[in-house]
Amino acid sequence: MEMAAVGGFLLATFGVLCGFLVRQLVGRLRSLFGGLAAEGVCVRRYSSEGSEGNTYWHHVYGFTTADGRYVKTRC
């Protein structure tokens, strides 16, 4: 009886995790294939150093939205 409860708990946990991942994937696919395209320009590039001494490059892109607002975003 105890093994059935543990198995049921693991199965339920796995199901919730799969549901979460599928929801994330669907959201990303919608934005990739159904979103609007905007041409951006790299307005800034900077580096940061990780805890192990690695250098990470960060880019800031600027673009104009469909309603005329100028937006900067870090990628």
Order of alpha helices (4+ residues) and beta strands (2+ residues): alpha-beta-beta-beta
